């Protein structure tokens, strides 16, 4: 297809999934061509295990959102599509939850400020006051929601109020050291990303890096995943590791671990915000 010259053209990103069958790519490309679209990026994957087909397309077109959505709705009936259309690069309205560790929040906020991450952090929520100055440094509203066994329900109710009031699209648990209730997880499916340390073997509870050091691990790592009611078992978006040896102190391992955590989380948030992550049952398809 020849490039469009319409100065009013919009860059769109279309993602879809459906039962795999012949003709899907041709039908999607044909629909976009009929609306004057110029495809600038296209990725697809057919999962032989689930029998599902996944596709992500970036296209420049002068057609209105209404006309594209009307056409896609008709195509959805034909192919049983689940689809989403958005403006490419639009900052995703994001709420970040933290406790006392600053490295992930600082990294996300800096990347947003430098316009290298397509998110708009509209609020920081914490069960502690420690990171209020950091949020204020980045001009982000800070909300202190203390959590105890007696106040957990009220804190989560207030969190959902903020999600609604601020039109939040994505919640990021940036080392938020509280477990979300099953009900809250079900209220925000596919909209909450968590980052946590992951070791081989895995160490739970307090001071995981000290435990890892005591066992002489050779790899430390981090996993970014969607949050589900099954604790730390949601679909994985990204993982990263760092090799270590006997020369590393506990302080070294904490520092390296935090670096791995922020890198993995930033990539996961970016791919989600760019609509590169599609759910395939209990796992993800990531079009990088």
C-alpha positions as CSV (number, residue, x, y, z in Angstrom):
1,X,0.0,0.0,0.0
2,X,1.3,3.5,-0.8
3,X,1.8,5.9,2.0
4,X,-1.0,8.3,2.8
5,X,-0.4,12.0,2.3
6,X,-3.4,13.2,4.3
7,X,-2.1,15.6,7.0
8,X,-5.2,14.8,9.1
9,X,-4.4,11.1,9.2
10,X,-4.2,9.4,12.6
11,X,-1.9,6.6,13.7
12,X,-4.0,3.8,15.1
13,X,-3.1,0.5,16.9
14,X,-5.4,-2.4,16.4
15,X,-5.2,-5.6,18.5
16,X,-7.4,-8.7,18.1
17,X,-7.7,-12.3,18.9
18,X,-10.1,-14.9,17.5
19,X,-10.3,-18.6,16.7
20,X,-7.7,-19.3,14.1
21,X,-8.9,-19.9,10.5
22,X,-7.8,-18.9,7.0
23,X,-8.4,-15.4,5.7
24,X,-8.1,-13.3,8.9
25,X,-5.1,-11.3,7.9
26,X,-6.5,-10.7,4.4
27,X,-9.8,-9.5,5.8
28,X,-8.1,-7.1,8.3
29,X,-5.7,-5.7,5.7
30,X,-8.6,-5.3,3.2
31,X,-10.8,-3.5,5.7
32,X,-8.0,-1.0,6.6
33,X,-7.2,-0.5,2.9
34,X,-10.9,0.3,2.2
35,X,-10.6,3.0,4.8
36,X,-7.5,4.5,3.2
37,X,-5.2,2.9,5.8
38,X,-1.4,2.5,5.4
39,X,-0.1,-0.4,7.6
40,X,3.2,0.6,9.2
41,X,3.6,-2.4,11.5
42,X,2.0,-5.8,11.6
43,X,2.6,-8.9,13.8
44,X,0.5,-12.1,14.2
45,X,0.7,-15.4,15.9
46,X,-1.4,-18.6,15.7
47,X,-1.3,-20.7,18.9
48,X,-1.6,-24.3,18.0
49,X,-2.3,-25.3,21.6
50,X,-5.3,-22.9,22.2
51,X,-6.4,-22.7,18.5
52,X,-6.4,-18.9,18.8
53,X,-5.0,-16.3,16.5
54,X,-3.5,-13.0,17.7
55,X,-2.7,-9.9,15.7
56,X,-1.4,-6.4,16.3
57,X,-1.4,-3.8,13.6
58,X,-0.4,-0.2,13.5
59,X,-2.0,1.8,10.7
60,X,-2.1,5.4,9.6
61,X,-5.6,6.4,8.3
62,X,-7.7,9.6,7.9
63,X,-10.8,7.6,8.6
64,X,-12.8,8.5,11.7
65,X,-12.8,6.3,14.8
66,X,-16.5,5.8,14.3
67,X,-16.2,4.4,10.7
68,X,-13.3,2.1,11.7
69,X,-15.1,0.8,14.7
70,X,-18.3,0.2,12.7
71,X,-16.4,-1.8,10.1
72,X,-14.5,-3.7,12.8
73,X,-17.7,-4.6,14.6
74,X,-19.0,-6.2,11.4
75,X,-15.8,-8.1,10.9
76,X,-15.9,-9.2,14.5
77,X,-19.2,-11.0,13.8
78,X,-17.7,-12.8,10.8
79,X,-14.6,-14.0,12.6
80,X,-15.7,-14.0,16.3
81,X,-13.1,-11.3,17.0
82,X,-12.2,-9.8,20.4
83,X,-10.6,-6.5,19.4
84,X,-9.4,-3.1,20.6
85,X,-8.6,0.1,18.7
86,X,-6.7,3.0,20.1
87,X,-4.6,6.0,19.0
88,X,-1.0,4.8,18.8
89,X,1.3,6.4,21.5
90,X,-1.6,7.8,23.6
91,X,-0.4,8.0,27.2
92,X,-2.2,5.4,29.3
93,X,-3.7,6.8,32.5
94,X,-1.8,5.0,35.3
95,X,-2.0,4.8,39.0
96,X,1.1,3.5,40.8
97,X,1.0,1.8,44.2
98,X,4.0,1.7,46.5
99,X,5.1,1.0,50.0
100,X,8.6,2.2,51.0
101,X,11.0,1.1,48.2
102,X,11.5,4.0,45.8
103,X,13.4,2.4,42.9
104,X,10.5,1.3,40.7
105,X,8.4,4.5,41.2
106,X,11.4,6.7,40.6
107,X,12.2,4.8,37.4
108,X,8.7,5.0,36.0
109,X,8.2,8.6,36.9
110,X,11.5,9.6,35.3
111,X,10.7,7.7,32.2
112,X,7.4,9.4,32.0
113,X,8.9,12.8,32.5
114,X,11.5,12.2,29.8
115,X,8.6,11.1,27.5
116,X,10.2,7.7,26.9
117,X,7.3,5.8,28.4
118,X,3.7,6.3,27.1
119,X,2.0,6.6,30.4
120,X,0.4,9.4,32.4
121,X,0.9,8.7,36.1
122,X,-2.2,10.4,37.6
123,X,-1.7,9.3,41.2
124,X,0.6,7.5,43.6
125,X,-1.1,5.4,46.3
126,X,0.8,4.1,49.3
127,X,0.2,2.5,52.6
128,X,3.1,4.6,54.0
129,X,4.1,8.3,53.9
130,X,7.7,7.6,53.0
131,X,7.5,8.2,49.3
132,X,5.3,11.3,49.4
133,X,8.3,13.6,48.8
134,X,9.3,11.6,45.7
135,X,5.8,11.8,44.2
136,X,5.7,15.5,44.9
137,X,9.1,16.0,43.2
138,X,7.5,14.6,40.1
139,X,4.3,16.7,40.6
140,X,2.2,13.5,41.0
141,X,-0.7,13.5,43.5
142,X,0.0,11.3,46.5
143,X,-2.7,9.4,48.4
144,X,-1.9,7.8,51.7
145,X,-4.2,4.7,52.3
146,X,-3.0,2.9,55.5
147,X,-3.8,-0.8,55.4
148,X,-4.4,-3.1,58.3
149,X,-6.6,-6.2,58.7
150,X,-9.3,-4.0,60.0
151,X,-9.0,-1.3,57.3
152,X,-8.1,-3.4,54.2
153,X,-11.7,-3.4,52.8
154,X,-12.1,0.4,53.3
155,X,-8.6,1.0,51.7
156,X,-9.5,-1.1,48.6
157,X,-12.9,0.6,48.3
158,X,-11.1,4.0,48.3
159,X,-8.7,2.7,45.7
160,X,-11.5,1.7,43.4
161,X,-13.0,5.2,43.9
162,X,-9.8,6.8,42.8
163,X,-9.6,4.4,39.8
164,X,-13.1,5.6,38.7
165,X,-12.6,9.3,39.6
166,X,-9.3,9.5,37.8
167,X,-10.3,7.4,34.8
168,X,-7.4,5.0,35.5
169,X,-6.7,2.5,32.9
170,X,-3.7,0.7,34.4
171,X,-2.6,0.1,38.0
172,X,1.1,-0.7,38.7
173,X,2.2,-2.4,41.9
174,X,5.7,-0.9,42.1
175,X,6.9,-2.9,45.1
176,X,3.6,-2.5,46.9
177,X,3.9,-4.9,49.8
178,X,0.3,-5.7,50.4
179,X,-1.7,-8.5,48.9
180,X,-4.8,-7.4,46.9
181,X,-8.0,-9.1,47.7
182,X,-9.6,-11.7,45.3
183,X,-12.5,-9.3,44.8
184,X,-10.3,-6.4,43.8
185,X,-8.3,-8.6,41.4
186,X,-11.5,-9.7,39.7
187,X,-12.7,-6.0,39.4
188,X,-9.6,-5.0,37.5
189,X,-8.8,-8.0,35.2
190,X,-5.8,-7.4,32.9
191,X,-5.4,-3.9,34.3
192,X,-3.0,-4.5,37.2
193,X,0.7,-5.2,36.8
194,X,2.9,-6.4,39.6
195,X,6.7,-6.7,39.9
196,X,8.3,-9.1,42.4
197,X,11.7,-10.8,42.9
198,X,12.0,-14.3,41.6
199,X,14.9,-16.5,42.4
200,X,15.9,-20.1,41.6
201,X,14.9,-21.4,44.1
202,X,12.3,-18.8,45.0
203,X,12.6,-17.2,48.4
204,X,9.4,-15.8,50.2
205,X,8.9,-13.7,53.2
206,X,11.2,-11.1,54.7
207,X,14.7,-10.3,53.4
208,X,14.6,-12.5,50.3
209,X,18.0,-11.3,49.1
210,X,19.6,-12.3,52.4
211,X,18.0,-15.7,52.0
212,X,19.3,-16.0,48.4
213,X,22.8,-14.9,49.6
214,X,22.8,-17.6,52.3
215,X,21.9,-20.3,49.8
216,X,24.6,-19.2,47.3
217,X,22.3,-18.6,44.4
218,X,23.9,-18.0,41.0
219,X,21.0,-16.0,39.4
220,X,18.7,-13.4,40.8
221,X,15.8,-12.1,38.9
222,X,12.4,-10.4,38.7
223,X,9.0,-11.2,37.1
224,X,6.4,-8.7,35.9
225,X,3.0,-10.2,35.6
226,X,-0.7,-9.4,35.6
227,X,-2.3,-9.7,39.0
228,X,-5.0,-12.4,39.5
229,X,-6.7,-13.9,42.5
230,X,-4.1,-16.6,42.5
231,X,-1.2,-14.9,44.3
232,X,1.9,-14.3,42.1
233,X,0.5,-16.7,39.5
234,X,-0.9,-14.3,36.9
235,X,0.1,-14.3,33.3
236,X,3.8,-13.3,32.9
237,X,4.7,-10.3,30.8
238,X,8.4,-10.0,31.3
239,X,11.3,-11.6,33.3
240,X,14.9,-10.6,33.7
241,X,17.9,-12.0,35.5
242,X,21.3,-11.1,36.7
243,X,24.2,-13.5,37.3
244,X,25.9,-13.4,40.7
245,X,28.6,-15.3,42.4
246,X,30.1,-15.9,45.9
247,X,31.9,-12.5,45.8
248,X,28.6,-10.6,46.0
249,X,27.5,-9.3,49.4
250,X,23.9,-9.0,50.5
251,X,24.1,-5.2,49.8
252,X,25.3,-6.0,46.2
253,X,22.4,-8.4,45.7
254,X,19.8,-6.0,46.9
255,X,21.2,-3.3,44.5
256,X,21.4,-5.7,41.6
257,X,17.9,-7.1,42.4
258,X,16.4,-3.6,42.4
259,X,18.0,-2.8,39.1
260,X,16.5,-6.0,37.6
261,X,13.1,-5.2,39.1
262,X,12.9,-1.7,37.6
263,X,14.1,-2.9,34.2
264,X,11.6,-5.7,34.0
265,X,8.7,-3.5,35.2
266,X,9.4,-0.7,32.8
267,X,9.4,-3.1,29.9
268,X,6.2,-4.7,31.0
269,X,4.5,-1.3,31.5
270,X,5.7,-0.1,28.1
271,X,4.5,-3.2,26.2
272,X,1.1,-3.0,27.9
273,X,0.8,0.8,27.2
274,X,1.7,0.1,23.6
275,X,-0.9,-2.6,23.3
276,X,1.7,-5.3,22.6
277,X,0.4,-7.7,25.3
278,X,-2.5,-10.0,24.5
279,X,-3.9,-12.6,27.0
280,X,-3.9,-16.2,25.9
281,X,-5.5,-18.0,28.8
282,X,-3.0,-18.2,31.6
283,X,-0.2,-16.8,29.5
284,X,0.6,-13.8,27.4
285,X,1.4,-13.1,23.7
286,X,3.9,-10.2,23.6
287,X,4.5,-8.5,20.2
288,X,7.8,-6.7,20.9
